[in-house]
Amino acid sequence: MITVHDVEQAQARIRDSIYLSPCVRSQTLSQMTGASLFLKLDNLQMTGAFKERGALNKLLLLSQEERARGVIAASAGNHAQAVAYHATRLGIRSTIVMPLATPLVKMSQTRNHGADVILHGANYDEAYEEARRRCDEASLTFVHAFDDDAVIAGQGTLGLEMIQQNPMFDAIVAPIGGGGLIAGIACAIKETNPRIRMIGVQTERLPSMKRAVEAGSPVVLEAATTIADGIAVRRAGDRTLPLVSKYVDEIVTVGEEEIASAILLLLEREKTIAEGAGAAALAAMLHHKIGLAGRRVAVLVCGGNIDVTLLSRIIERGLKKDGRLIRLRIHLPDHPGSLVRVAAIIAEHKANIVQTMHDRSHYGVSISDTVIDIQMETRGPEHVAELCHALHEAGYEYEEVT
């Protein structure tokens, strides 16, 4: 297992090439969680995630012969970009094997950073097996996403940074996938200041590390989809599990809706973009999964590479959940002026129409009636109730469309 000395050496090694990300207190989130909450914003790294730390530390430890042969990795996201970026910067040829379903933007970014990208397999596991095959075939160096001592030590530099920025933290909350990030941080934290609590967060759909800790050895979970794809790991690492078992005080899980609400809150209140994995730790705090009221807590926002289409869906869903975006299906008599009168009621109550769909043929209406779906921006549940009351008073039948 690594020690804090390994993490300190990694910090000295990578310091000049890694952005010292801020660790800032949020008054808004402190009020919402009941803790004095600080955000460690490692989503601001060059490639948008903490993965650069471990990848760079691994690359800097290669011999000249290993550098000359090149490196290979399997990844569909942040690790791919981190390896590609720093390998190219150091003059090392890199090959990244990515699943066939990898979003085009992530594949393009990895190529833009200088890697040779190979698409293979229906999922990460198949891409990983292909990367291992090519690694042996061409005598390349494999850069594992999390189960490697050099990578773990590199990720641990985040822990040293946080206590150097604020040595008075009572707890640090971090997401867990395969465990490289939290293993490194927990080692650095606990061997420097054992009073600080170390808490990990996993998605409810793939709690592989939590199950491994409970079982005492890695277990393989069934594949599952989650918006926190960066921590969607089916099996905890062999090297990370002992560190997590030794140093991490607690592991909690969060659901999809909880992660989505944390992403939206970071965007709207903190003006910070986070991907699902990057928002998981905050989700645990916002939904009171951990008893840290009144404590000084650092929460990792460790990745910001979210697909814009997913982000748009999260925003729309969050607005609907908050009552700020509503779709009503309103029944109208099918004659001139009906739509104008409905629009006048909506305008009078200061709701903003963003989309309409007028239909005479469906929804089971009579031959003399029609139906219109109207999507509106509103100020919240009270405003929606006021608008619905006005429509009812005017004699309109309606139902909310979810």
Secondary structure per residue as TSV (DSSP state, phi and psi in degrees):
chain	resnum	aa	ss	phi	psi
A	1	M	-	360.0	149.9
A	2	I	-	-72.0	163.2
A	3	T	-	-124.8	173.4
A	4	V	H	-61.8	-26.9
A	5	H	H	-62.8	-38.9
A	6	D	H	-64.4	-38.6
A	7	V	H	-68.5	-40.0
A	8	E	H	-64.0	-40.5
A	9	Q	H	-64.5	-40.1
A	10	A	H	-62.8	-40.6
A	11	Q	H	-62.3	-43.6
A	12	A	H	-64.0	-33.9
A	13	R	H	-72.6	-40.9
A	14	I	H	-102.2	-7.7
A	15	R	G	-50.3	-43.0
A	16	D	G	-74.1	-12.4
A	17	S	G	-115.3	0.0
A	18	I	S	-118.7	134.4
A	19	Y	-	-66.6	130.3
A	20	L	-	-78.3	94.0
A	21	S	-	-72.5	147.1
A	22	P	-	-71.3	154.9
A	23	C	E	-128.0	94.3
A	24	V	E	-113.1	145.4
A	25	R	E	-81.2	137.8
A	26	S	-	-110.6	115.2
A	27	Q	H	-66.1	-41.2
A	28	T	H	-60.4	-51.1
A	29	L	H	-70.2	-29.6
A	30	S	H	-63.1	-43.2
A	31	Q	H	-65.6	-37.1
A	32	M	H	-73.3	-32.6
A	33	T	H	-97.8	-19.0
A	34	G	S	82.1	3.8
A	35	A	S	-113.7	162.7
A	36	S	E	-85.6	100.6
A	37	L	E	-104.9	129.3
A	38	F	E	-115.1	142.2
A	39	L	E	-107.6	121.7
A	40	K	E	-92.2	107.5
A	41	L	E	-94.3	72.4
A	42	D	G	-84.0	2.7
A	43	N	G	-69.9	-6.5
A	44	L	G	-91.5	4.0
A	45	Q	S	-62.8	163.3
A	46	M	T	-52.4	-44.6
A	47	T	T	-96.0	9.7
A	48	G	S	85.8	13.0
A	49	A	B	-162.2	164.1
A	50	F	T	-67.3	-15.3
A	51	K	H	-57.0	-21.9
A	52	E	H	-59.1	-34.1
A	53	R	H	-60.9	-53.6
A	54	G	H	-68.6	-41.0
A	55	A	H	-61.9	-45.1
A	56	L	H	-65.6	-42.7
A	57	N	H	-59.7	-42.7
A	58	K	H	-62.0	-45.5
A	59	L	H	-64.7	-37.9
A	60	L	H	-70.7	-18.2
A	61	L	T	-90.1	-3.6
A	62	L	-	-70.1	146.5
A	63	S	-	-74.6	167.0
A	64	Q	H	-61.5	-36.2
A	65	E	H	-66.5	-41.7
A	66	E	H	-65.9	-39.1
A	67	R	H	-62.0	-40.8
A	68	A	H	-66.0	-34.5
A	69	R	H	-75.8	-33.5
A	70	G	-	103.6	172.6
A	71	V	E	-126.1	161.9
A	72	I	E	-141.4	150.0
A	73	A	E	-148.0	160.9
A	74	A	E	-117.6	128.4
A	75	S	-	-171.2	154.1
A	76	A	S	-115.6	12.9
A	77	G	S	-159.5	-117.5
A	78	N	H	-66.6	-39.9
A	79	H	H	-63.5	-39.0
A	80	A	H	-57.9	-48.1
A	81	Q	H	-67.6	-37.6
A	82	A	H	-64.6	-47.1
A	83	V	H	-63.7	-45.7
A	84	A	H	-60.1	-47.0
A	85	Y	H	-62.6	-51.9
A	86	H	H	-77.0	-30.2
A	87	A	H	-63.9	-45.9
A	88	T	H	-62.2	-42.3
A	89	R	H	-60.9	-32.9
A	90	L	T	-93.3	2.8
A	91	G	T	76.0	27.4
A	92	I	-	-107.7	131.7
A	93	R	-	-73.1	133.8
A	94	S	E	-125.7	143.1
A	95	T	E	-122.9	130.9
A	96	I	E	-121.5	124.6
A	97	V	E	-96.2	122.3
A	98	M	E	-121.8	145.4
A	99	P	-	-60.5	154.6
A	100	L	T	-60.1	-29.6
A	101	A	T	-86.3	7.3
A	102	T	-	-58.4	130.8
A	103	P	-	-55.6	142.2
A	104	L	H	-56.5	-38.8
A	105	V	H	-63.1	-38.3
A	106	K	H	-72.1	-39.7
A	107	M	H	-63.2	-43.6
A	108	S	H	-64.9	-41.9
A	109	Q	H	-61.9	-42.0
A	110	T	H	-64.2	-41.8
A	111	R	H	-65.3	-40.7
A	112	N	H	-62.1	-28.4
A	113	H	T	-80.8	-1.0
A	114	G	T	107.0	4.2
A	115	A	-	-85.5	154.2
A	116	D	E	-84.9	116.5
A	117	V	E	-99.7	129.0
A	118	I	E	-118.4	124.3
A	119	L	E	-93.3	124.8
A	120	H	-	-155.6	134.7
A	121	G	S	87.2	158.1
A	122	A	S	-83.4	-15.3
A	123	N	S	-152.7	-178.7
A	124	Y	H	-62.5	-41.1
A	125	D	H	-58.7	-42.2
A	126	E	H	-70.4	-36.7
A	127	A	H	-64.6	-39.9
A	128	Y	H	-61.9	-45.3
A	129	E	H	-62.5	-39.5
A	130	E	H	-66.9	-39.3
A	131	A	H	-63.6	-41.3
A	132	R	H	-64.2	-39.9
A	133	R	H	-62.2	-47.4
A	134	R	H	-66.2	-34.6
A	135	C	H	-59.7	-48.8
A	136	D	H	-67.4	-38.5
A	137	E	H	-65.2	-39.8
A	138	A	H	-106.7	6.6
A	139	S	T	55.3	45.5
A	140	L	-	-89.3	169.4
A	141	T	E	-97.9	126.0
A	142	F	E	-85.2	129.3
A	143	V	-	-107.4	99.0
A	144	H	-	-72.3	147.5
A	145	A	S	-68.2	-27.3
A	146	F	S	-151.3	-27.4
A	147	D	S	-95.6	62.2
A	148	D	S	-150.5	133.2
A	149	D	H	-60.3	-41.4
A	150	A	H	-66.3	-38.7
A	151	V	H	-66.4	-44.6
A	152	I	H	-60.6	-44.9
A	153	A	H	-62.6	-39.8
A	154	G	H	-62.8	-43.7
A	155	Q	H	-64.7	-31.1
A	156	G	H	-63.6	-17.9
A	157	T	H	-62.1	-23.6
A	158	L	H	-60.4	-40.7
A	159	G	H	-64.4	-45.5
A	160	L	H	-60.6	-42.7
A	161	E	H	-58.2	-44.4
A	162	M	H	-64.1	-43.6
A	163	I	H	-78.3	-18.3
A	164	Q	H	-74.8	-34.3
A	165	Q	H	-75.8	-32.6
A	166	N	-	-155.5	96.9
A	167	P	T	-74.1	-2.4
A	168	M	T	-98.4	13.5
A	169	F	-	-63.5	141.4
A	170	D	S	-92.3	-26.1
A	171	A	E	-156.1	152.7
A	172	I	E	-127.0	131.9
A	173	V	E	-116.4	126.2
A	174	A	E	-137.9	149.9
A	175	P	E	-74.0	158.0
A	176	I	-	-130.2	129.5
A	177	G	S	-114.7	-98.8
A	178	G	S	-78.3	-17.9
A	179	G	S	108.9	-1.1
A	180	G	H	-62.1	-42.5
A	181	L	H	-66.0	-55.5
A	182	I	H	-70.2	-30.4
A	183	A	H	-62.8	-46.4
A	184	G	H	-66.5	-45.8
A	185	I	H	-63.5	-46.2
A	186	A	H	-62.1	-40.4
A	187	C	H	-60.7	-48.3
A	188	A	H	-62.4	-42.2
A	189	I	H	-70.3	-53.0
A	190	K	H	-67.9	-32.5
A	191	E	H	-81.5	-12.3
A	192	T	H	-98.8	-44.5
A	193	N	-	-147.4	89.3
A	194	P	T	-66.2	-11.7
A	195	R	T	-73.9	-21.5
A	196	I	S	-73.2	126.9
A	197	R	E	-76.7	140.7
A	198	M	E	-117.6	119.3
A	199	I	E	-125.3	131.8
A	200	G	E	-107.2	153.1
A	201	V	E	-130.5	129.3
A	202	Q	E	-123.7	160.5
A	203	T	E	-74.6	142.4
A	204	E	T	-57.6	-27.2
A	205	R	T	-76.7	-25.4
A	206	L	-	-142.4	70.4
A	207	P	-	-85.8	57.9
A	208	S	H	-63.8	-39.8
A	209	M	H	-71.9	-40.2
A	210	K	H	-59.4	-44.2
A	211	R	H	-66.8	-37.3
A	212	A	H	-66.0	-41.7
A	213	V	H	-62.9	-42.7
A	214	E	H	-64.4	-38.2
A	215	A	H	-84.7	-20.2
A	216	G	T	85.1	4.5
A	217	S	S	-162.3	159.0
A	218	P	-	-60.6	140.6
A	219	V	-	-124.7	153.2
A	220	V	-	-102.0	121.3
A	221	L	-	-93.1	159.5
A	222	E	-	-65.6	145.6
A	223	A	-	-62.3	144.3
A	224	A	-	-151.0	151.1
A	225	T	-	-94.6	146.0
A	226	T	-	-155.8	151.0
A	227	I	S	-71.3	-14.8
A	228	A	-	-93.1	60.8
A	229	D	G	-63.7	-24.1
A	230	G	G	-68.0	-18.6
A	231	I	G	-119.4	19.7
A	232	A	-	-84.2	71.5
A	233	V	-	-110.9	126.7
A	234	R	S	-79.2	-21.7
A	235	R	S	-139.5	129.1
A	236	A	-	-67.0	156.4
A	237	G	-	-76.3	150.6
A	238	D	T	-68.9	-34.3
A	239	R	T	-85.6	-28.4
A	240	T	H	-81.5	-33.1
A	241	L	H	-58.0	-47.1
A	242	P	H	-60.0	-36.6
A	243	L	H	-67.9	-43.0
A	244	V	H	-64.2	-44.0
A	245	S	H	-61.0	-35.6
A	246	K	H	-80.2	-39.5
A	247	Y	H	-112.4	-21.1
A	248	V	-	-89.1	127.3
A	249	D	-	-77.8	-32.2
A	250	E	E	-159.5	145.6
A	251	I	E	-125.5	127.7
A	252	V	E	-121.2	166.1
A	253	T	E	-122.9	155.4
A	254	V	E	-131.8	152.2
A	255	G	-	-91.2	172.0
A	256	E	H	-61.4	-45.3
A	257	E	H	-64.9	-35.4
A	258	E	H	-67.3	-40.5
A	259	I	H	-66.1	-44.1
A	260	A	H	-60.5	-41.1
A	261	S	H	-67.5	-33.0
A	262	A	H	-68.4	-39.9
A	263	I	H	-59.5	-46.6
A	264	L	H	-65.3	-40.7
A	265	L	H	-65.1	-42.9
A	266	L	H	-60.8	-40.5
A	267	L	H	-67.4	-47.7
A	268	E	H	-78.3	-43.2
A	269	R	H	-92.5	-36.7
A	270	E	H	-105.6	-3.7
A	271	K	-	55.2	41.0
A	272	T	-	-126.4	129.3
A	273	I	-	-89.0	126.2
A	274	A	-	-131.6	141.5
A	275	E	-	-81.0	177.4
A	276	G	H	-57.4	-48.9
A	277	A	H	-63.9	-35.6
A	278	G	H	-70.4	-20.3
A	279	A	H	-102.1	-3.5
A	280	A	H	-62.5	-41.7
A	281	A	H	-63.6	-42.5
A	282	L	H	-65.1	-37.4
A	283	A	H	-57.1	-39.9
A	284	A	H	-64.6	-37.6
A	285	M	H	-71.8	-43.5
A	286	L	H	-63.8	-32.4
A	287	H	T	-103.1	18.1
A	288	H	T	53.9	46.4
A	289	K	-	-81.0	-12.4
A	290	I	S	-131.2	136.7
A	291	G	-	-84.6	82.1
A	292	L	-	-125.6	24.4
A	293	A	T	-58.9	133.7
A	294	G	T	80.0	-1.7
A	295	R	S	-94.7	161.4
A	296	R	E	-93.8	114.8
A	297	V	E	-125.9	134.2
A	298	A	E	-102.9	130.5
A	299	V	E	-117.0	130.1
A	300	L	E	-83.5	124.7
A	301	V	E	-107.4	91.2
A	302	C	-	-101.9	0.9
A	303	G	B	-158.6	143.1
A	304	G	-	-129.5	18.2
A	305	N	-	-91.6	75.5
A	306	I	-	-102.6	138.8
A	307	D	-	-64.7	132.9
A	308	V	H	-65.3	-30.3
A	309	T	H	-69.9	-38.6
A	310	L	H	-64.5	-42.1
A	311	L	H	-61.0	-40.7
A	312	S	H	-64.5	-37.0
A	313	R	H	-68.3	-38.2
A	314	I	H	-65.3	-42.0
A	315	I	H	-61.9	-47.9
A	316	E	H	-63.3	-43.1
A	317	R	H	-64.6	-39.8
A	318	G	H	-66.0	-39.6
A	319	L	H	-64.0	-39.3
A	320	K	H	-64.1	-43.2
A	321	K	H	-63.2	-34.7
A	322	D	T	-83.8	-1.7
A	323	G	T	75.7	20.6
A	324	R	S	-102.7	-3.5
A	325	L	E	-143.1	121.3
A	326	I	E	-136.9	144.7
A	327	R	E	-119.1	121.0
A	328	L	E	-111.6	138.1
A	329	R	E	-101.8	110.6
A	330	I	E	-111.3	131.4
A	331	H	E	-89.0	131.1
A	332	L	E	-129.6	149.1
A	333	P	E	-69.5	138.5
A	334	D	S	-87.8	74.2
A	335	H	S	-148.0	161.4
A	336	P	T	-56.2	139.3
A	337	G	T	97.0	-15.2
A	338	S	H	-62.3	-46.2
A	339	L	H	-66.6	-37.8
A	340	V	H	-60.2	-41.8
A	341	R	H	-66.7	-39.4
A	342	V	H	-64.9	-44.5
A	343	A	H	-61.2	-35.0
A	344	A	H	-65.5	-39.2
A	345	I	H	-64.3	-44.0
A	346	I	H	-62.9	-43.9
A	347	A	H	-64.7	-40.2
A	348	E	H	-60.1	-32.4
A	349	H	T	-99.3	16.1
A	350	K	T	60.2	32.4
A	351	A	-	-92.1	149.7
A	352	N	E	-108.4	119.3
A	353	I	E	-76.8	125.9
A	354	V	E	-112.9	-18.2
A	355	Q	E	-160.6	142.6
A	356	T	E	-135.2	152.9
A	357	M	E	-143.7	114.7
A	358	H	E	-98.5	128.1
A	359	D	E	-139.6	124.0
A	360	R	S	-100.1	-13.9
A	361	S	S	-105.0	-20.9
A	362	H	S	-114.6	-169.9
A	363	Y	T	64.3	11.4
A	364	G	T	70.8	26.9
A	365	V	-	-80.5	157.0
A	366	S	-	-73.5	168.6
A	367	I	T	-64.0	-23.9
A	368	S	T	-96.9	2.1
A	369	D	E	-116.2	169.0
A	370	T	E	-142.8	170.1
A	371	V	E	-131.2	141.8
A	372	I	E	-130.3	131.2
A	373	D	E	-92.9	125.1
A	374	I	E	-123.3	120.9
A	375	Q	E	-97.8	130.7
A	376	M	E	-132.8	146.7
A	377	E	E	-87.7	130.4
A	378	T	-	-130.6	175.5
A	379	R	S	-91.0	-8.6
A	380	G	S	145.0	-177.4
A	381	P	H	-55.8	-39.7
A	382	E	H	-65.1	-39.1
A	383	H	H	-66.2	-40.7
A	384	V	H	-61.9	-44.2
A	385	A	H	-62.1	-39.9
A	386	E	H	-63.3	-43.3
A	387	L	H	-66.1	-44.1
A	388	C	H	-64.5	-37.5
A	389	H	H	-63.1	-40.7
A	390	A	H	-65.2	-40.4
A	391	L	H	-65.1	-41.0
A	392	H	H	-63.4	-44.1
A	393	E	H	-62.9	-30.7
A	394	A	T	-82.2	-0.8
A	395	G	T	90.4	15.2
A	396	Y	-	-92.2	136.8
A	397	E	E	-87.5	141.2
A	398	Y	E	-156.3	161.6
A	399	E	E	-145.8	152.7
A	400	E	E	-80.9	136.4
A	401	V	-	-103.8	123.4
A	402	T	-	-97.0	360.0
